[in-house]
Amino acid sequence: MKRVIQRRVNNQKRKGMKVLLAIDDSIFSEAAIRMLVAQNQPGKVTVRVLHVVEPLETPYYPDLTPPYPISLNDIRKKRMNAGRELAARAAETVRAAGYKVESAVRLGHVRTTVVDAAIQWHADLIVVGSHGRKGVKRILLGSVSDYVARHAPCSVQIVRVRKR
């Protein structure tokens, strides 16, 4: 275990650190972006901004036939385009601070897609905002940050927004 940790530290020193920044369109993600920029050194960090678009879970109604006002495929395309715009804006903010940045948008369930992306990209750190849900909302909606922290192959930084 000690050798694995030392190897990872040596790789980070040579290649720089790879940070996966998982975002949505919320103040919590804005806080995560600010925290990432404030705590790291631009020359030594590569950031991948990731936005995940959840698939539309719709029941099947065989009696419904076109013309619909809009198709499910059109909705998915619009959501993917909105996700690309969101990721591009976040990437530009991080790039303006001097970081090497790339952005990605994936279709899938947020929790598992973030962890899978970190594994595939060999991320050294995942930065994610926390909505701070508690009680029934947490049970019904789940906690992406909690799932990522428990299943990620690397360190996870969960950024919270202070209540005023």
TORPA-4810 file (N, C-alpha, C, O; in nm, 3 decimals):
<nodes>
NODE_1_0.082_-0.119_0.000_0.000_0.000_0.000_0.087_0.125_0.000_0.059_0.222_-0.071_M
NODE_2_0.192_0.121_0.081_0.282_0.236_0.090_0.349_0.263_-0.045_0.368_0.378_-0.084_K
NODE_3_0.385_0.156_-0.116_0.447_0.171_-0.248_0.352_0.231_-0.349_0.392_0.314_-0.431_R
NODE_4_0.226_0.190_-0.344_0.125_0.242_-0.436_0.108_0.392_-0.415_0.103_0.469_-0.511_V
NODE_5_0.099_0.434_-0.289_0.084_0.575_-0.258_0.206_0.653_-0.305_0.193_0.761_-0.363_I
NODE_6_0.326_0.599_-0.280_0.448_0.668_-0.320_0.455_0.679_-0.472_0.497_0.782_-0.524_Q
NODE_7_0.416_0.573_-0.543_0.417_0.576_-0.689_0.322_0.684_-0.742_0.355_0.756_-0.835_R
NODE_8_0.204_0.694_-0.681_0.106_0.795_-0.723_0.161_0.936_-0.699_0.145_1.024_-0.783_R
NODE_9_0.225_0.957_-0.583_0.284_1.088_-0.552_0.394_1.121_-0.652_0.402_1.234_-0.700_V
NODE_10_0.479_1.025_-0.684_0.586_1.048_-0.782_0.529_1.081_-0.920_0.582_1.168_-0.989_N
NODE_11_0.423_1.012_-0.961_0.359_1.041_-1.090_0.302_1.182_-1.092_0.312_1.251_-1.193_N
NODE_12_0.242_1.226_-0.981_0.188_1.360_-0.974_0.298_1.464_-0.987_0.280_1.567_-1.052_Q
NODE_13_0.413_1.438_-0.925_0.525_1.532_-0.933_0.576_1.543_-1.076_0.608_1.652_-1.123_K
NODE_14_0.584_1.429_-1.145_0.635_1.428_-1.283_0.535_1.487_-1.382_0.568_1.576_-1.460_R
NODE_15_0.416_1.437_-1.379_0.317_1.471_-1.481_0.224_1.584_-1.439_0.155_1.642_-1.523_K
NODE_16_0.219_1.615_-1.314_0.122_1.711_-1.264_-0.003_1.638_-1.220_-0.024_1.521_-1.253_G
NODE_17_-0.084_1.707_-1.146_-0.204_1.646_-1.091_-0.321_1.660_-1.189_-0.335_1.762_-1.257_M
NODE_18_-0.404_1.556_-1.195_-0.524_1.555_-1.279_-0.646_1.567_-1.187_-0.671_1.480_-1.103_K
NODE_19_-0.721_1.676_-1.206_-0.837_1.703_-1.122_-0.963_1.696_-1.206_-0.976_1.765_-1.307_V
NODE_20_-1.055_1.612_-1.164_-1.186_1.602_-1.229_-1.282_1.691_-1.151_-1.308_1.667_-1.033_L
NODE_21_-1.334_1.793_-1.217_-1.427_1.887_-1.156_-1.567_1.854_-1.208_-1.600_1.883_-1.323_L
NODE_22_-1.648_1.793_-1.122_-1.783_1.753_-1.160_-1.880_1.866_-1.126_-1.886_1.910_-1.011_A
NODE_23_-1.955_1.914_-1.226_-2.040_2.031_-1.205_-2.184_2.006_-1.250_-2.213_1.919_-1.331_I
NODE_24_-2.271_2.087_-1.192_-2.407_2.102_-1.242_-2.432_2.253_-1.248_-2.339_2.331_-1.227_D
NODE_25_-2.551_2.293_-1.276_-2.581_2.436_-1.288_-2.633_2.487_-1.154_-2.752_2.518_-1.140_D
NODE_26_-2.544_2.497_-1.054_-2.586_2.538_-0.920_-2.479_2.623_-0.854_-2.365_2.629_-0.900_S
NODE_27_-2.519_2.689_-0.747_-2.422_2.769_-0.670_-2.318_2.679_-0.604_-2.208_2.724_-0.571_I
NODE_28_-2.352_2.552_-0.585_-2.260_2.459_-0.522_-2.143_2.427_-0.616_-2.029_2.412_-0.572_F
NODE_29_-2.173_2.417_-0.743_-2.066_2.395_-0.841_-1.982_2.521_-0.859_-1.861_2.513_-0.877_S
NODE_30_-2.046_2.636_-0.853_-1.969_2.762_-0.859_-1.870_2.769_-0.744_-1.756_2.812_-0.761_E
NODE_31_-1.914_2.727_-0.626_-1.824_2.725_-0.509_-1.710_2.627_-0.531_-1.596_2.654_-0.492_A
NODE_32_-1.739_2.512_-0.592_-1.635_2.413_-0.621_-1.531_2.469_-0.718_-1.412_2.445_-0.702_A
NODE_33_-1.577_2.543_-0.818_-1.485_2.605_-0.914_-1.395_2.705_-0.842_-1.273_2.705_-0.861_I
NODE_34_-1.455_2.790_-0.761_-1.376_2.891_-0.687_-1.273_2.823_-0.595_-1.159_2.869_-0.585_R
NODE_35_-1.314_2.716_-0.529_-1.224_2.646_-0.438_-1.108_2.583_-0.514_-0.993_2.591_-0.471_M
NODE_36_-1.137_2.520_-0.627_-1.033_2.456_-0.706_-0.929_2.560_-0.750_-0.809_2.536_-0.740_L
NODE_37_-0.976_2.673_-0.799_-0.886_2.778_-0.847_-0.802_2.834_-0.733_-0.684_2.862_-0.751_V
NODE_38_-0.862_2.850_-0.616_-0.792_2.910_-0.502_-0.689_2.817_-0.438_-0.589_2.864_-0.384_A
NODE_39_-0.711_2.687_-0.444_-0.627_2.594_-0.369_-0.516_2.527_-0.448_-0.433_2.459_-0.389_Q
NODE_40_-0.512_2.543_-0.578_-0.414_2.469_-0.658_-0.324_2.563_-0.736_-0.351_2.682_-0.750_N
NODE_41_-0.215_2.506_-0.788_-0.120_2.582_-0.868_-0.144_2.552_-1.015_-0.134_2.437_-1.058_Q
NODE_42_-0.176_2.655_-1.094_-0.214_2.634_-1.234_-0.112_2.555_-1.316_-0.153_2.470_-1.396_P
NODE_43_0.015_2.579_-1.300_0.115_2.512_-1.382_0.128_2.363_-1.357_0.185_2.291_-1.439_G
NODE_44_0.076_2.316_-1.245_0.095_2.176_-1.207_-0.033_2.094_-1.211_-0.033_1.977_-1.171_K
NODE_45_-0.142_2.153_-1.257_-0.271_2.086_-1.253_-0.340_2.091_-1.388_-0.346_2.195_-1.454_V
NODE_46_-0.392_1.975_-1.429_-0.478_1.968_-1.546_-0.619_1.939_-1.496_-0.639_1.848_-1.415_T
NODE_47_-0.715_2.016_-1.544_-0.852_2.003_-1.496_-0.941_1.952_-1.610_-0.933_2.001_-1.723_V
NODE_48_-1.024_1.855_-1.577_-1.129_1.812_-1.670_-1.262_1.849_-1.605_-1.298_1.798_-1.499_R
NODE_49_-1.334_1.940_-1.671_-1.466_1.980_-1.624_-1.565_1.879_-1.681_-1.570_1.858_-1.802_V
NODE_50_-1.644_1.818_-1.593_-1.740_1.716_-1.635_-1.880_1.755_-1.592_-1.906_1.784_-1.476_L
NODE_51_-1.970_1.754_-1.689_-2.113_1.770_-1.659_-2.183_1.645_-1.707_-2.159_1.599_-1.819_H
NODE_52_-2.270_1.590_-1.623_-2.342_1.468_-1.659_-2.490_1.502_-1.677_-2.553_1.563_-1.591_V
NODE_53_-2.543_1.460_-1.791_-2.685_1.478_-1.820_-2.755_1.347_-1.787_-2.725_1.243_-1.844_V
NODE_54_-2.850_1.355_-1.696_-2.925_1.235_-1.657_-3.016_1.193_-1.772_-3.076_1.278_-1.838_E
NODE_55_-3.027_1.062_-1.797_-3.120_1.016_-1.900_-3.263_1.041_-1.857_-3.295_1.043_-1.739_P
NODE_56_-3.348_1.060_-1.956_-3.490_1.077_-1.926_-3.550_0.941_-1.898_-3.546_0.852_-1.982_L
NODE_57_-3.605_0.927_-1.781_-3.670_0.801_-1.744_-3.818_0.817_-1.772_-3.891_0.879_-1.694_E
NODE_58_-3.863_0.763_-1.882_-4.003_0.780_-1.919_-4.070_0.645_-1.934_-4.009_0.549_-1.981_T
NODE_59_-4.196_0.639_-1.894_-4.270_0.514_-1.915_-4.305_0.500_-2.064_-4.303_0.597_-2.139_P
NODE_60_-4.335_0.380_-2.103_-4.368_0.352_-2.242_-4.519_0.355_-2.259_-4.592_0.281_-2.192_Y
NODE_61_-4.566_0.441_-2.348_-4.708_0.450_-2.379_-4.728_0.421_-2.527_-4.711_0.511_-2.610_Y
NODE_62_-4.764_0.299_-2.563_-4.775_0.265_-2.705_-4.886_0.342_-2.777_-4.881_0.355_-2.899_P
NODE_63_-4.984_0.393_-2.704_-5.092_0.467_-2.770_-5.051_0.608_-2.811_-5.116_0.670_-2.895_D
NODE_64_-4.945_0.657_-2.752_-4.900_0.792_-2.788_-4.816_0.785_-2.914_-4.712_0.718_-2.917_L
NODE_65_-4.859_0.851_-3.014_-4.784_0.853_-3.139_-4.761_0.998_-3.178_-4.831_1.087_-3.129_T
NODE_66_-4.666_1.022_-3.265_-4.642_1.159_-3.310_-4.768_1.214_-3.376_-4.846_1.132_-3.427_P
NODE_67_-4.794_1.337_-3.381_-4.694_1.441_-3.352_-4.696_1.483_-3.206_-4.799_1.523_-3.153_P
NODE_68_-4.582_1.474_-3.141_-4.563_1.530_-3.008_-4.521_1.674_-3.027_-4.472_1.711_-3.135_Y
NODE_69_-4.537_1.755_-2.926_-4.486_1.892_-2.939_-4.333_1.891_-2.952_-4.274_1.978_-3.017_P
NODE_70_-4.271_1.793_-2.891_-4.125_1.779_-2.902_-4.092_1.633_-2.869_-4.155_1.574_-2.781_I
NODE_71_-3.998_1.576_-2.937_-3.965_1.436_-2.913_-3.867_1.424_-2.796_-3.798_1.519_-2.761_S
NODE_72_-3.863_1.305_-2.739_-3.768_1.280_-2.630_-3.625_1.295_-2.678_-3.538_1.340_-2.603_L
NODE_73_-3.599_1.259_-2.802_-3.466_1.274_-2.859_-3.428_1.422_-2.868_-3.314_1.460_-2.843_N
NODE_74_-3.526_1.506_-2.906_-3.500_1.650_-2.912_-3.469_1.706_-2.772_-3.381_1.790_-2.756_D
NODE_75_-3.543_1.658_-2.673_-3.518_1.702_-2.535_-3.377_1.662_-2.492_-3.305_1.742_-2.432_I
NODE_76_-3.338_1.538_-2.522_-3.204_1.491_-2.487_-3.098_1.577_-2.554_-3.000_1.616_-2.490_R
NODE_77_-3.116_1.607_-2.683_-3.020_1.690_-2.755_-3.009_1.829_-2.694_-2.898_1.882_-2.680_K
NODE_78_-3.122_1.888_-2.658_-3.119_2.021_-2.597_-3.048_2.018_-2.462_-2.972_2.109_-2.429_K
NODE_79_-3.073_1.913_-2.384_-3.007_1.901_-2.254_-2.856_1.879_-2.271_-2.777_1.933_-2.194_R
NODE_80_-2.817_1.801_-2.370_-2.673_1.779_-2.397_-2.607_1.910_-2.441_-2.497_1.942_-2.396_M
NODE_81_-2.675_1.986_-2.528_-2.620_2.115_-2.573_-2.608_2.213_-2.457_-2.508_2.284_-2.445_N
NODE_82_-2.709_2.218_-2.370_-2.703_2.304_-2.252_-2.588_2.260_-2.161_-2.519_2.344_-2.104_A
NODE_83_-2.567_2.130_-2.149_-2.456_2.078_-2.070_-2.321_2.118_-2.127_-2.229_2.152_-2.054_G
NODE_84_-2.310_2.113_-2.261_-2.184_2.154_-2.326_-2.156_2.302_-2.300_-2.042_2.340_-2.273_R
NODE_85_-2.260_2.384_-2.309_-2.243_2.527_-2.283_-2.202_2.551_-2.138_-2.113_2.632_-2.111_E
NODE_86_-2.265_2.481_-2.045_-2.231_2.493_-1.903_-2.086_2.452_-1.878_-2.011_2.523_-1.811_L
NODE_87_-2.046_2.338_-1.933_-1.908_2.289_-1.915_-1.808_2.385_-1.979_-1.700_2.407_-1.924_A
NODE_88_-1.843_2.440_-2.095_-1.753_2.535_-2.163_-1.735_2.662_-2.081_-1.624_2.714_-2.071_A
NODE_89_-1.843_2.713_-2.022_-1.833_2.833_-1.936_-1.746_2.806_-1.815_-1.661_2.888_-1.779_R
NODE_90_-1.766_2.691_-1.752_-1.685_2.657_-1.634_-1.538_2.638_-1.674_-1.448_2.684_-1.604_A
NODE_91_-1.516_2.572_-1.787_-1.379_2.551_-1.834_-1.310_2.684_-1.863_-1.192_2.700_-1.834_A
NODE_92_-1.383_2.779_-1.919_-1.325_2.911_-1.948_-1.288_2.984_-1.820_-1.185_3.052_-1.814_E
NODE_93_-1.369_2.972_-1.717_-1.338_3.033_-1.587_-1.209_2.975_-1.531_-1.123_3.049_-1.482_T
NODE_94_-1.195_2.844_-1.537_-1.076_2.778_-1.485_-0.955_2.811_-1.574_-0.845_2.834_-1.522_V
NODE_95_-0.974_2.812_-1.703_-0.865_2.845_-1.797_-0.815_2.988_-1.775_-0.695_3.014_-1.783_R
NODE_96_-0.906_3.080_-1.746_-0.869_3.220_-1.722_-0.779_3.232_-1.599_-0.704_3.329_-1.587_A
NODE_97_-0.787_3.137_-1.509_-0.700_3.137_-1.390_-0.564_3.074_-1.419_-0.480_3.066_-1.330_A
NODE_98_-0.543_3.027_-1.543_-0.413_2.975_-1.583_-0.400_2.824_-1.588_-0.290_2.773_-1.607_G
NODE_99_-0.508_2.753_-1.572_-0.504_2.607_-1.571_-0.517_2.550_-1.711_-0.578_2.610_-1.799_Y
NODE_100_-0.458_2.430_-1.731_-0.484_2.352_-1.851_-0.620_2.285_-1.829_-0.641_2.218_-1.729_K
NODE_101_-0.711_2.304_-1.924_-0.848_2.258_-1.902_-0.903_2.190_-2.027_-0.872_2.227_-2.140_V
NODE_102_-0.984_2.088_-2.001_-1.065_2.027_-2.105_-1.203_2.006_-2.045_-1.218_2.002_-1.923_E
NODE_103_-1.303_1.994_-2.131_-1.437_1.973_-2.077_-1.500_1.851_-2.143_-1.463_1.811_-2.253_S
NODE_104_-1.595_1.793_-2.071_-1.664_1.675_-2.120_-1.808_1.676_-2.070_-1.837_1.722_-1.959_A
NODE_105_-1.897_1.625_-2.153_-2.037_1.608_-2.115_-2.072_1.464_-2.145_-2.046_1.414_-2.255_V
NODE_106_-2.130_1.399_-2.048_-2.168_1.258_-2.066_-2.314_1.238_-2.030_-2.369_1.310_-1.947_R
NODE_107_-2.374_1.141_-2.092_-2.511_1.102_-2.062_-2.504_0.982_-1.968_-2.439_0.882_-1.999_L
NODE_108_-2.571_0.990_-1.855_-2.571_0.879_-1.761_-2.620_0.922_-1.624_-2.662_1.036_-1.606_G
NODE_109_-2.613_0.832_-1.530_-2.649_0.864_-1.393_-2.529_0.933_-1.329_-2.417_0.882_-1.335_H
NODE_110_-2.552_1.047_-1.268_-2.443_1.133_-1.223_-2.346_1.059_-1.133_-2.225_1.063_-1.158_V
NODE_111_-2.394_0.991_-1.031_-2.305_0.926_-0.933_-2.205_0.833_-1.000_-2.084_0.846_-0.982_R
NODE_112_-2.257_0.738_-1.076_-2.170_0.636_-1.134_-2.087_0.692_-1.249_-1.974_0.648_-1.270_T
NODE_113_-2.141_0.787_-1.321_-2.068_0.844_-1.434_-1.947_0.923_-1.388_-1.842_0.918_-1.451_T
NODE_114_-1.960_0.996_-1.278_-1.846_1.071_-1.224_-1.736_0.975_-1.181_-1.619_0.996_-1.212_V
NODE_115_-1.772_0.870_-1.110_-1.672_0.772_-1.065_-1.608_0.703_-1.185_-1.486_0.686_-1.189_V
NODE_116_-1.688_0.662_-1.282_-1.635_0.597_-1.402_-1.540_0.689_-1.479_-1.436_0.645_-1.528_D
NODE_117_-1.577_0.817_-1.489_-1.491_0.912_-1.560_-1.357_0.928_-1.488_-1.252_0.939_-1.552_A
NODE_118_-1.360_0.930_-1.355_-1.236_0.942_-1.278_-1.146_0.820_-1.300_-1.024_0.833_-1.310_A
NODE_119_-1.207_0.703_-1.306_-1.131_0.580_-1.329_-1.069_0.583_-1.469_-0.949_0.557_-1.484_I
NODE_120_-1.149_0.614_-1.569_-1.101_0.612_-1.708_-0.993_0.717_-1.733_-0.899_0.692_-1.809_Q
NODE_121_-1.005_0.833_-1.670_-0.909_0.942_-1.691_-0.790_0.934_-1.597_-0.694_1.009_-1.613_W
NODE_122_-0.793_0.844_-1.501_-0.689_0.829_-1.399_-0.672_0.958_-1.318_-0.561_1.007_-1.298_H
NODE_123_-0.786_1.012_-1.273_-0.785_1.135_-1.194_-0.715_1.113_-1.060_-0.723_1.006_-1.000_A
NODE_124_-0.647_1.218_-1.015_-0.583_1.216_-0.884_-0.675_1.274_-0.776_-0.660_1.245_-0.658_D
NODE_125_-0.770_1.356_-0.819_-0.861_1.422_-0.727_-0.992_1.451_-0.800_-0.993_1.487_-0.917_L
NODE_126_-1.103_1.435_-0.728_-1.234_1.476_-0.779_-1.281_1.590_-0.690_-1.277_1.580_-0.568_I
NODE_127_-1.326_1.699_-0.752_-1.382_1.811_-0.678_-1.529_1.820_-0.715_-1.564_1.825_-0.833_V
NODE_128_-1.615_1.821_-0.614_-1.759_1.823_-0.636_-1.824_1.910_-0.529_-1.782_1.910_-0.414_V
NODE_129_-1.928_1.983_-0.568_-2.003_2.063_-0.473_-2.107_1.976_-0.403_-2.147_1.872_-0.456_G
NODE_130_-2.148_2.019_-0.285_-2.250_1.946_-0.210_-2.373_2.032_-0.193_-2.364_2.148_-0.151_S
NODE_131_-2.489_1.977_-0.225_-2.615_2.048_-0.206_-2.655_2.048_-0.059_-2.740_2.128_-0.019_H
NODE_132_-2.597_1.961_0.021_-2.624_1.958_0.164_-2.763_1.909_0.200_-2.821_1.952_0.300_G
NODE_133_-2.816_1.819_0.120_-2.950_1.766_0.149_-2.947_1.678_0.273_-2.848_1.611_0.302_R
NODE_134_-3.057_1.682_0.346_-3.070_1.601_0.466_-3.208_1.538_0.471_-3.300_1.581_0.400_K
NODE_135_-3.220_1.439_0.553_-3.351_1.379_0.578_-3.413_1.312_0.457_-3.347_1.239_0.384_G
NODE_136_-3.542_1.339_0.437_-3.619_1.274_0.331_-3.564_1.309_0.193_-3.556_1.223_0.105_V
NODE_137_-3.526_1.436_0.172_-3.471_1.475_0.042_-3.347_1.394_0.008_-3.328_1.353_-0.106_K
NODE_138_-3.263_1.372_0.108_-3.141_1.294_0.085_-3.175_1.149_0.051_-3.111_1.088_-0.035_R
NODE_139_-3.276_1.095_0.118_-3.318_0.957_0.092_-3.377_0.946_-0.049_-3.345_0.852_-0.122_I
NODE_140_-3.463_1.040_-0.086_-3.530_1.034_-0.216_-3.436_1.072_-0.331_-3.434_1.004_-0.434_L
NODE_141_-3.361_1.178_-0.314_-3.276_1.227_-0.423_-3.135_1.169_-0.418_-3.063_1.169_-0.518_L
NODE_142_-3.095_1.121_-0.301_-2.961_1.066_-0.288_-2.857_1.176_-0.274_-2.889_1.294_-0.283_G
NODE_143_-2.737_1.136_-0.254_-2.626_1.231_-0.242_-2.516_1.188_-0.338_-2.451_1.085_-0.318_S
NODE_144_-2.498_1.267_-0.441_-2.393_1.238_-0.538_-2.257_1.244_-0.471_-2.173_1.157_-0.491_V
NODE_145_-2.235_1.350_-0.391_-2.104_1.365_-0.329_-2.073_1.250_-0.233_-1.958_1.205_-0.226_S
NODE_146_-2.171_1.203_-0.162_-2.151_1.089_-0.071_-2.114_0.964_-0.150_-2.021_0.892_-0.113_D
NODE_147_-2.186_0.937_-0.256_-2.158_0.820_-0.338_-2.017_0.829_-0.398_-1.941_0.732_-0.396_Y
NODE_148_-1.983_0.946_-0.452_-1.851_0.964_-0.514_-1.742_0.945_-0.410_-1.641_0.878_-0.437_V
NODE_149_-1.760_1.002_-0.291_-1.658_0.987_-0.186_-1.637_0.842_-0.146_-1.525_0.802_-0.114_A
NODE_150_-1.743_0.763_-0.149_-1.733_0.623_-0.108_-1.680_0.530_-0.218_-1.624_0.425_-0.188_R
NODE_151_-1.698_0.567_-0.343_-1.664_0.477_-0.452_-1.551_0.523_-0.544_-1.507_0.447_-0.630_H
NODE_152_-1.503_0.643_-0.526_-1.399_0.698_-0.614_-1.266_0.625_-0.594_-1.235_0.578_-0.485_A
NODE_153_-1.188_0.617_-0.702_-1.057_0.553_-0.693_-0.947_0.648_-0.644_-0.831_0.611_-0.635_P
NODE_154_-0.986_0.772_-0.612_-0.888_0.873_-0.573_-0.948_0.960_-0.463_-1.060_0.935_-0.417_C
NODE_155_-0.875_1.060_-0.422_-0.924_1.153_-0.320_-1.041_1.234_-0.376_-1.049_1.258_-0.496_S
NODE_156_-1.130_1.275_-0.286_-1.247_1.354_-0.325_-1.254_1.476_-0.233_-1.245_1.463_-0.111_V
NODE_157_-1.269_1.593_-0.293_-1.290_1.714_-0.216_-1.435_1.757_-0.236_-1.477_1.784_-0.348_Q
NODE_158_-1.510_1.762_-0.126_-1.649_1.802_-0.131_-1.656_1.946_-0.080_-1.616_1.975_0.033_I
NODE_159_-1.707_2.033_-0.165_-1.713_2.176_-0.133_-1.855_2.211_-0.091_-1.951_2.182_-0.163_V
NODE_160_-1.866_2.272_0.023_-1.996_2.313_0.075_-2.009_2.464_0.069_-1.910_2.537_0.071_R
NODE_161_-2.132_2.510_0.061_-2.160_2.653_0.064_-2.209_2.685_0.204_-2.299_2.618_0.256_V
NODE_162_-2.150_2.786_0.264_-2.192_2.825_0.398_-2.331_2.886_0.395_-2.364_2.966_0.308_R
NODE_163_-2.412_2.847_0.493_-2.544_2.906_0.507_-2.528_3.043_0.571_-2.449_3.063_0.662_K
NODE_164_-2.606_3.136_0.520_-2.595_3.274_0.573_-2.706_3.305_0.666_-2.713_3.415_0.720_R
</nodes>
